Amino acid sequence: MSNKSKIEWTEQTWNPTTGCTKVSPGCKHCYAETMARRLKAMGAGGYDNGFELAMHEKRLQQPLKRKKPTVYFVNSMSDLFHEEITDNFLDKVFDVIKRTPQHTYQILTKRSERLPEYFKTRACPPNVWLGVSVEDKKYGMPRIEHLRCVDATIRFLSVEPLLEDIGSIDLSNIHWVIVGGESGSSARPMQAEWADNIRRQCELNSVAYFFKQWGAWGADGVKRAKQANGRKLNGRIYDNYPAMDLTLSV
Protein backbone atom coordinates (compact mmCIF):
# COMPACT_ATOMS: atom_id res chain seq x y z
CA MET A 1 0.00 0.00 0.00
CA SER A 2 0.97 3.65 -0.25
CA ASN A 3 2.20 5.05 3.03
CA LYS A 4 1.26 8.12 5.05
CA SER A 5 4.29 10.37 4.88
CA LYS A 6 6.22 12.19 7.59
CA ILE A 7 7.48 14.60 4.92
CA GLU A 8 6.03 17.98 5.81
CA TRP A 9 4.98 19.00 2.30
CA THR A 10 3.07 15.91 1.17
CA GLU A 11 0.44 13.41 2.38
CA GLN A 12 1.29 9.96 1.05
CA THR A 13 4.24 8.30 -0.65
CA TRP A 14 3.92 6.03 -3.67
CA ASN A 15 6.97 4.02 -4.69
CA PRO A 16 6.43 2.19 -7.99
CA THR A 17 10.22 1.91 -8.11
CA THR A 18 12.75 1.53 -5.31
CA GLY A 19 16.51 1.81 -5.17
CA CYS A 20 18.90 4.28 -6.77
CA THR A 21 22.54 5.21 -7.43
CA LYS A 22 24.45 8.33 -6.42
CA VAL A 23 24.90 11.11 -8.97
CA SER A 24 25.88 14.24 -6.99
CA PRO A 25 26.96 15.51 -3.54
CA GLY A 26 23.34 15.70 -2.37
CA CYS A 27 23.25 11.88 -2.56
CA LYS A 28 26.17 11.36 -0.18
CA HIS A 29 24.08 10.62 2.93
CA CYS A 30 20.93 9.37 1.21
CA TYR A 31 18.13 8.76 3.73
CA ALA A 32 16.39 6.37 1.33
CA GLU A 33 19.46 4.14 1.13
CA THR A 34 19.64 3.93 4.92
CA MET A 35 15.91 3.22 5.13
CA ALA A 36 16.14 0.53 2.44
CA ARG A 37 18.76 -1.34 4.48
CA ARG A 38 16.47 -1.24 7.51
CA LEU A 39 13.49 -2.45 5.49
CA LYS A 40 15.54 -5.30 4.04
CA ALA A 41 16.61 -6.36 7.54
CA MET A 42 12.95 -6.28 8.59
CA GLY A 43 11.96 -8.47 5.64
CA ALA A 44 9.76 -5.78 4.09
CA GLY A 45 8.39 -6.57 0.66
CA GLY A 46 10.14 -4.93 -2.27
CA TYR A 47 13.46 -4.54 -0.46
CA ASP A 48 14.87 -8.05 -0.84
CA ASN A 49 17.87 -6.55 -2.66
CA GLY A 50 18.16 -3.52 -0.44
CA PHE A 51 18.77 -0.35 -2.43
CA GLU A 52 19.26 -1.98 -5.83
CA LEU A 53 16.99 -0.43 -8.43
CA ALA A 54 13.72 -2.29 -8.94
CA MET A 55 10.50 -1.61 -10.86
CA HIS A 56 7.35 -2.88 -9.11
CA GLU A 57 4.49 -3.62 -11.48
CA LYS A 58 2.21 -4.64 -8.60
CA ARG A 59 2.50 -1.21 -6.98
CA LEU A 60 1.24 0.63 -10.05
CA GLN A 61 -2.38 0.05 -9.06
CA GLN A 62 -2.13 1.54 -5.56
CA PRO A 63 -3.41 5.10 -6.30
CA LEU A 64 -6.31 3.63 -8.32
CA LYS A 65 -7.67 2.07 -5.14
CA ARG A 66 -7.84 5.40 -3.29
CA LYS A 67 -10.83 7.60 -4.14
CA LYS A 68 -10.10 10.36 -1.63
CA PRO A 69 -8.11 13.19 -3.28
CA THR A 70 -4.56 12.74 -2.05
CA VAL A 71 -1.19 14.43 -2.52
CA TYR A 72 1.36 11.77 -3.42
CA PHE A 73 5.13 12.16 -3.36
CA VAL A 74 6.19 9.72 -6.08
CA ASN A 75 9.29 7.66 -5.33
CA SER A 76 10.50 8.82 -1.95
CA MET A 77 12.68 5.68 -2.11
CA SER A 78 14.02 6.12 -5.63
CA ASP A 79 14.34 8.49 -8.60
CA LEU A 80 11.57 8.02 -11.14
CA PHE A 81 13.79 9.27 -13.97
CA HIS A 82 16.76 7.01 -13.17
CA GLU A 83 18.48 5.99 -16.39
CA GLU A 84 17.69 2.30 -15.81
CA ILE A 85 13.93 2.88 -15.53
CA THR A 86 12.52 2.26 -18.97
CA ASP A 87 10.33 4.67 -20.90
CA ASN A 88 7.78 1.87 -21.05
CA PHE A 89 7.58 1.69 -17.25
CA LEU A 90 7.43 5.49 -17.01
CA ASP A 91 4.50 5.42 -19.44
CA LYS A 92 2.70 3.02 -17.11
CA VAL A 93 3.30 5.30 -14.12
CA PHE A 94 1.96 8.32 -15.98
CA ASP A 95 -1.00 6.34 -17.24
CA VAL A 96 -2.03 5.73 -13.63
CA ILE A 97 -1.54 9.44 -12.91
CA LYS A 98 -3.80 10.37 -15.82
CA ARG A 99 -6.46 7.90 -14.66
CA THR A 100 -6.56 9.42 -11.16
CA PRO A 101 -7.15 13.15 -11.73
CA GLN A 102 -8.45 13.49 -8.15
CA HIS A 103 -4.89 13.04 -6.88
CA THR A 104 -1.90 15.39 -7.04
CA TYR A 105 1.49 13.84 -7.76
CA GLN A 106 4.77 15.46 -6.71
CA ILE A 107 7.71 14.08 -8.68
CA LEU A 108 11.28 15.05 -7.82
CA THR A 109 14.42 14.06 -9.71
CA LYS A 110 18.17 14.59 -9.89
CA ARG A 111 18.18 13.14 -13.44
CA SER A 112 16.83 16.38 -14.89
CA GLU A 113 18.47 15.88 -18.28
CA ARG A 114 15.91 13.17 -18.96
CA LEU A 115 12.92 15.48 -18.42
CA PRO A 116 12.95 17.39 -21.75
CA GLU A 117 13.81 14.16 -23.57
CA TYR A 118 10.91 12.18 -22.11
CA PHE A 119 8.32 14.95 -22.30
CA LYS A 120 9.33 15.99 -25.84
CA THR A 121 6.72 13.59 -27.22
CA ARG A 122 4.43 13.38 -24.17
CA ALA A 123 2.31 15.88 -22.29
CA CYS A 124 2.94 16.24 -18.58
CA PRO A 125 -0.41 15.49 -16.85
CA PRO A 126 -2.02 18.56 -15.23
CA ASN A 127 -2.10 16.88 -11.81
CA VAL A 128 1.70 16.55 -11.72
CA TRP A 129 4.02 18.88 -9.82
CA LEU A 130 7.45 18.37 -11.36
CA GLY A 131 10.60 19.22 -9.43
CA VAL A 132 14.38 18.95 -9.37
CA SER A 133 16.89 18.81 -6.52
CA VAL A 134 19.22 21.80 -6.21
CA GLU A 135 21.78 21.14 -3.50
CA ASP A 136 24.64 23.27 -4.86
CA LYS A 137 25.80 25.40 -7.80
CA LYS A 138 27.74 22.82 -9.81
CA TYR A 139 25.25 19.96 -9.90
CA GLY A 140 21.99 21.48 -8.76
CA MET A 141 21.64 24.77 -10.63
CA PRO A 142 21.83 23.32 -14.19
CA ARG A 143 18.83 21.09 -13.40
CA ILE A 144 16.57 24.15 -13.22
CA GLU A 145 16.98 24.80 -16.95
CA HIS A 146 15.99 21.22 -17.77
CA LEU A 147 12.89 21.58 -15.60
CA ARG A 148 11.92 24.83 -17.28
CA CYS A 149 11.76 23.01 -20.61
CA VAL A 150 8.73 20.98 -19.47
CA ASP A 151 5.23 22.41 -19.58
CA ALA A 152 4.19 21.33 -16.08
CA THR A 153 1.33 22.82 -14.04
CA ILE A 154 3.70 23.34 -11.10
CA ARG A 155 7.50 23.38 -11.33
CA PHE A 156 9.34 23.22 -8.04
CA LEU A 157 12.83 23.10 -6.57
CA SER A 158 13.88 20.99 -3.61
CA VAL A 159 16.91 22.81 -2.24
CA GLU A 160 17.69 20.09 0.28
CA PRO A 161 20.18 19.41 1.61
CA LEU A 162 21.36 22.95 0.99
CA LEU A 163 25.15 22.54 0.93
CA GLU A 164 26.33 26.04 0.05
CA ASP A 165 25.17 29.54 -0.81
CA ILE A 166 23.83 29.03 -4.33
CA GLY A 167 23.81 32.74 -5.07
CA SER A 168 21.43 34.25 -7.60
CA ILE A 169 18.72 31.95 -9.02
CA ASP A 170 16.67 32.42 -12.15
CA LEU A 171 13.20 31.67 -10.78
CA SER A 172 11.27 32.46 -13.95
CA ASN A 173 8.49 29.89 -14.46
CA ILE A 174 9.27 28.27 -11.09
CA HIS A 175 6.30 28.14 -8.71
CA TRP A 176 7.57 26.64 -5.47
CA VAL A 177 10.88 26.28 -3.60
CA ILE A 178 11.49 23.94 -0.65
CA VAL A 179 14.62 24.53 1.44
CA GLY A 180 16.11 22.33 4.14
CA GLY A 181 19.23 21.19 5.94
CA GLU A 182 20.62 17.66 6.10
CA SER A 183 19.63 15.05 8.68
CA GLY A 184 21.57 12.14 10.14
CA SER A 185 24.75 11.59 12.12
CA SER A 186 27.01 12.66 9.25
CA ALA A 187 24.94 15.70 8.25
CA ARG A 188 26.69 18.69 6.73
CA PRO A 189 25.76 22.09 8.23
CA MET A 190 23.55 24.68 6.58
CA GLN A 191 23.98 28.40 7.23
CA ALA A 192 20.96 30.60 7.93
CA GLU A 193 22.08 33.20 5.40
CA TRP A 194 22.05 30.56 2.61
CA ALA A 195 18.41 29.71 3.29
CA ASP A 196 17.48 33.37 3.76
CA ASN A 197 19.10 34.35 0.47
CA ILE A 198 16.72 31.97 -1.32
CA ARG A 199 13.75 33.22 0.70
CA ARG A 200 14.41 36.82 -0.35
CA GLN A 201 14.63 35.86 -4.02
CA CYS A 202 11.39 33.89 -3.77
CA GLU A 203 9.59 36.88 -2.26
CA LEU A 204 10.93 39.21 -4.96
CA ASN A 205 9.71 36.83 -7.68
CA SER A 206 6.38 35.88 -6.02
CA VAL A 207 7.45 32.25 -5.67
CA ALA A 208 6.07 30.19 -2.77
CA TYR A 209 8.77 29.41 -0.17
CA PHE A 210 8.69 26.43 2.16
CA PHE A 211 11.35 26.01 4.86
CA LYS A 212 11.25 22.31 5.68
CA GLN A 213 13.80 21.82 8.45
CA TRP A 214 17.21 22.62 9.91
CA GLY A 215 18.12 18.95 10.11
CA ALA A 216 20.85 17.74 12.45
CA TRP A 217 22.29 21.23 12.81
CA GLY A 218 20.15 23.80 14.58
CA ALA A 219 19.69 27.45 13.71
CA ASP A 220 22.25 28.16 16.45
CA GLY A 221 24.96 26.29 14.54
CA VAL A 222 25.04 23.46 17.08
CA LYS A 223 24.92 19.83 15.97
CA ARG A 224 22.77 17.54 18.08
CA ALA A 225 22.64 13.79 18.57
CA LYS A 226 18.95 13.91 17.69
CA GLN A 227 17.60 15.89 14.76
CA ALA A 228 16.98 19.49 15.72
CA ASN A 229 13.65 19.45 13.84
CA GLY A 230 13.55 23.23 13.90
CA ARG A 231 11.26 24.66 11.24
CA LYS A 232 11.76 28.32 12.02
CA LEU A 233 13.88 30.66 9.94
CA ASN A 234 14.26 34.23 11.20
CA GLY A 235 11.98 33.29 14.08
CA ARG A 236 9.03 32.24 11.93
CA ILE A 237 7.71 29.26 9.98
CA TYR A 238 7.57 29.49 6.19
CA ASP A 239 5.18 26.86 4.86
CA ASN A 240 3.84 28.40 1.68
CA TYR A 241 2.47 26.37 -1.23
CA PRO A 242 1.90 27.33 -4.86
CA ALA A 243 -1.27 29.30 -5.54
CA MET A 244 -3.60 26.36 -6.12
CA ASP A 245 -6.62 24.85 -4.41
CA LEU A 246 -4.60 22.43 -2.30
CA THR A 247 -5.18 21.68 1.36
CA LEU A 248 -2.92 19.11 2.99
CA SER A 249 -4.36 17.02 5.77
CA VAL A 250 -0.99 16.14 7.30
C-alpha positions in Angstrom: 0.0 0.0 0.0 1.0 3.7 -0.2 2.2 5.1 3.0 1.3 8.1 5.0 4.3 10.4 4.9 6.2 12.2 7.6 7.5 14.6 4.9 6.0 18.0 5.8 5.0 19.0 2.3 3.1 15.9 1.2 0.4 13.4 2.4 1.3 10.0 1.0 4.2 8.3 -0.6 3.9 6.0 -3.7 7.0 4.0 -4.7 6.4 2.2 -8.0 10.2 1.9 -8.1 12.8 1.5 -5.3 16.5 1.8 -5.2 18.9 4.3 -6.8 22.5 5.2 -7.4 24.5 8.3 -6.4 24.9 11.1 -9.0 25.9 14.2 -7.0 27.0 15.5 -3.5 23.3 15.7 -2.4 23.2 11.9 -2.6 26.2 11.4 -0.2 24.1 10.6 2.9 20.9 9.4 1.2 18.1 8.8 3.7 16.4 6.4 1.3 19.5 4.1 1.1 19.6 3.9 4.9 15.9 3.2 5.1 16.1 0.5 2.4 18.8 -1.3 4.5 16.5 -1.2 7.5 13.5 -2.5 5.5 15.5 -5.3 4.0 16.6 -6.4 7.5 12.9 -6.3 8.6 12.0 -8.5 5.6 9.8 -5.8 4.1 8.4 -6.6 0.7 10.1 -4.9 -2.3 13.5 -4.5 -0.5 14.9 -8.0 -0.8 17.9 -6.5 -2.7 18.2 -3.5 -0.4 18.8 -0.4 -2.4 19.3 -2.0 -5.8 17.0 -0.4 -8.4 13.7 -2.3 -8.9 10.5 -1.6 -10.9 7.4 -2.9 -9.1 4.5 -3.6 -11.5 2.2 -4.6 -8.6 2.5 -1.2 -7.0 1.2 0.6 -10.0 -2.4 0.1 -9.1 -2.1 1.5 -5.6 -3.4 5.1 -6.3 -6.3 3.6 -8.3 -7.7 2.1 -5.1 -7.8 5.4 -3.3 -10.8 7.6 -4.1 -10.1 10.4 -1.6 -8.1 13.2 -3.3 -4.6 12.7 -2.1 -1.2 14.4 -2.5 1.4 11.8 -3.4 5.1 12.2 -3.4 6.2 9.7 -6.1 9.3 7.7 -5.3 10.5 8.8 -2.0 12.7 5.7 -2.1 14.0 6.1 -5.6 14.3 8.5 -8.6 11.6 8.0 -11.1 13.8 9.3 -14.0 16.8 7.0 -13.2 18.5 6.0 -16.4 17.7 2.3 -15.8 13.9 2.9 -15.5 12.5 2.3 -19.0 10.3 4.7 -20.9 7.8 1.9 -21.0 7.6 1.7 -17.3 7.4 5.5 -17.0 4.5 5.4 -19.4 2.7 3.0 -17.1 3.3 5.3 -14.1 2.0 8.3 -16.0 -1.0 6.3 -17.2 -2.0 5.7 -13.6 -1.5 9.4 -12.9 -3.8 10.4 -15.8 -6.5 7.9 -14.7 -6.6 9.4 -11.2 -7.1 13.1 -11.7 -8.5 13.5 -8.2 -4.9 13.0 -6.9 -1.9 15.4 -7.0 1.5 13.8 -7.8 4.8 15.5 -6.7 7.7 14.1 -8.7 11.3 15.0 -7.8 14.4 14.1 -9.7 18.2 14.6 -9.9 18.2 13.1 -13.4 16.8 16.4 -14.9 18.5 15.9 -18.3 15.9 13.2 -19.0 12.9 15.5 -18.4 13.0 17.4 -21.7 13.8 14.2 -23.6 10.9 12.2 -22.1 8.3 14.9 -22.3 9.3 16.0 -25.8 6.7 13.6 -27.2 4.4 13.4 -24.2 2.3 15.9 -22.3 2.9 16.2 -18.6 -0.4 15.5 -16.8 -2.0 18.6 -15.2 -2.1 16.9 -11.8 1.7 16.5 -11.7 4.0 18.9 -9.8 7.4 18.4 -11.4 10.6 19.2 -9.4 14.4 19.0 -9.4 16.9 18.8 -6.5 19.2 21.8 -6.2 21.8 21.1 -3.5 24.6 23.3 -4.9 25.8 25.4 -7.8 27.7 22.8 -9.8 25.3 20.0 -9.9 22.0 21.5 -8.8 21.6 24.8 -10.6 21.8 23.3 -14.2 18.8 21.1 -13.4 16.6 24.1 -13.2 17.0 24.8 -17.0 16.0 21.2 -17.8 12.9 21.6 -15.6 11.9 24.8 -17.3 11.8 23.0 -20.6 8.7 21.0 -19.5 5.2 22.4 -19.6 4.2 21.3 -16.1 1.3 22.8 -14.0 3.7 23.3 -11.1 7.5 23.4 -11.3 9.3 23.2 -8.0 12.8 23.1 -6.6 13.9 21.0 -3.6 16.9 22.8 -2.2 17.7 20.1 0.3 20.2 19.4 1.6 21.4 23.0 1.0 25.1 22.5 0.9 26.3 26.0 0.0 25.2 29.5 -0.8 23.8 29.0 -4.3 23.8 32.7 -5.1 21.4 34.3 -7.6 18.7 31.9 -9.0 16.7 32.4 -12.2 13.2 31.7 -10.8 11.3 32.5 -14.0 8.5 29.9 -14.5 9.3 28.3 -11.1 6.3 28.1 -8.7 7.6 26.6 -5.5 10.9 26.3 -3.6 11.5 23.9 -0.6 14.6 24.5 1.4 16.1 22.3 4.1 19.2 21.2 5.9 20.6 17.7 6.1 19.6 15.1 8.7 21.6 12.1 10.1 24.8 11.6 12.1 27.0 12.7 9.2 24.9 15.7 8.3 26.7 18.7 6.7 25.8 22.1 8.2 23.5 24.7 6.6 24.0 28.4 7.2 21.0 30.6 7.9 22.1 33.2 5.4 22.0 30.6 2.6 18.4 29.7 3.3 17.5 33.4 3.8 19.1 34.3 0.5 16.7 32.0 -1.3 13.7 33.2 0.7 14.4 36.8 -0.4 14.6 35.9 -4.0 11.4 33.9 -3.8 9.6 36.9 -2.3 10.9 39.2 -5.0 9.7 36.8 -7.7 6.4 35.9 -6.0 7.5 32.2 -5.7 6.1 30.2 -2.8 8.8 29.4 -0.2 8.7 26.4 2.2 11.3 26.0 4.9 11.2 22.3 5.7 13.8 21.8 8.5 17.2 22.6 9.9 18.1 18.9 10.1 20.9 17.7 12.4 22.3 21.2 12.8 20.2 23.8 14.6 19.7 27.5 13.7 22.3 28.2 16.4 25.0 26.3 14.5 25.0 23.5 17.1 24.9 19.8 16.0 22.8 17.5 18.1 22.6 13.8 18.6 19.0 13.9 17.7 17.6 15.9 14.8 17.0 19.5 15.7 13.7 19.4 13.8 13.6 23.2 13.9 11.3 24.7 11.2 11.8 28.3 12.0 13.9 30.7 9.9 14.3 34.2 11.2 12.0 33.3 14.1 9.0 32.2 11.9 7.7 29.3 10.0 7.6 29.5 6.2 5.2 26.9 4.9 3.8 28.4 1.7 2.5 26.4 -1.2 1.9 27.3 -4.9 -1.3 29.3 -5.5 -3.6 26.4 -6.1 -6.6 24.9 -4.4 -4.6 22.4 -2.3 -5.2 21.7 1.4 -2.9 19.1 3.0 -4.4 17.0 5.8 -1.0 16.1 7.3 
